[in-house]
Structures are given as structure tokens and as C-alpha cells.
Amino acid sequence: MALNTKFDELLDFPCQFPFKVLGVAHPELADQVIGVLQLHAPGDYVPTTKPSAKGNYLSVTVTVTATSKEHLETMYEALGQLELVRVVL
């Protein structure tokens, strides 16, 4: 499924792109996010995590090097398919 984004109009590739993933507060969330990103854009990632006010959710922010609009869309889709993930920004 094509996402039909405007990344190609808004960004110059390659570029650094921060993914913010919101998901269930689970010890494996950050590792799963990194695992997916490693498949599509291998690198040494250090995620930033922050719990929600009530502690039910966790945000994981990771900056990756994106090479194209399609590359970004593929990573968005892959992250969104993780069971623990609720939103990918």
C-alpha cells in the first residue's frame, strides 16, 4: 500500500529523519523499534525513551538516515506493524 506522502517535496535526500514511535509501555518496545529500523537502515542507534504521564505508554525517538521517499514510507509501514506500537510520527 503506497502512503502517498509528500516527503519527496519536503525533504532533500539523503537526510536525518527522527521517528517518534508511541506504544504500549513494555520493556521490549525500544528493542523492537531498533530491530525494525536496523533491517531497513542499519546503524548504531541510541533511542530516547519517555514514559507517558500515567506510565501506560512509552515514546521512543530514533533518528535514522533516510535515502528516499520510498525508504521513509517503508520504515513507517514496518514500524506500524509492530504489535506494541500505537502511533508512528
C-alpha positions in Angstrom: 0.0 0.0 0.0 1.5 3.3 -1.1 1.3 6.0 1.5 1.2 8.9 -1.0 3.2 11.2 1.3 4.9 14.5 0.3 8.3 13.6 1.7 9.9 14.0 -1.7 8.6 17.6 -1.8 9.6 18.5 1.8 12.9 16.8 2.3 16.3 16.6 0.4 17.6 13.0 0.4 19.6 11.6 2.0 18.6 13.2 5.3 18.4 12.6 9.0 14.8 11.8 10.0 13.5 11.4 13.5 10.9 8.7 14.0 8.8 9.0 17.1 7.0 5.8 17.9 4.3 5.7 20.6 3.5 2.3 22.0 2.5 0.2 25.0 4.9 0.7 27.9 6.7 -2.7 27.5 10.4 -3.4 28.1 10.8 -4.8 24.5 9.3 -1.8 22.7 12.5 0.1 22.1 14.4 -3.0 21.1 11.6 -3.9 18.6 11.7 -0.4 17.1 15.5 -0.6 16.7 15.2 -4.1 15.3 12.9 -2.9 12.5 15.0 0.1 11.7 18.2 -2.0 11.6 16.5 -4.1 8.8 15.9 -1.0 6.7 18.6 1.4 7.7 21.4 -0.3 9.5 23.2 1.9 12.0 24.2 2.5 15.6 21.0 3.8 17.2 20.6 5.2 20.6 16.8 5.6 21.2 15.4 8.2 23.5 12.5 6.9 25.6 10.0 8.8 27.6 7.0 7.3 29.6 3.6 8.8 29.4 2.2 10.7 32.5 0.3 7.6 33.7 3.1 5.2 32.6 0.8 3.2 30.3 2.6 4.3 27.1 6.2 4.9 26.0 7.5 7.2 23.3 10.7 6.0 21.5 12.5 8.5 19.3 15.2 7.4 16.9 16.9 9.4 14.2 17.8 7.5 11.0 19.3 8.3 7.7 16.6 8.1 5.0 17.6 7.8 1.4 14.3 8.3 -0.4 10.6 8.9 0.0 10.0 5.2 -0.5 12.6 4.4 2.1 10.8 6.5 4.7 7.4 5.1 3.8 8.7 1.5 4.1 10.1 2.2 7.6 6.8 3.9 8.6 4.8 0.9 7.5 7.2 -1.6 9.1 7.1 0.2 12.5 3.3 0.5 12.3 3.0 -3.3 12.0 4.7 -3.9 15.4 2.1 -5.3 17.9 3.2 -2.9 20.7 3.1 0.2 18.5 0.1 2.5 18.5 1.3 5.5 16.5 4.3 6.4 14.3 5.1 10.1 13.9 
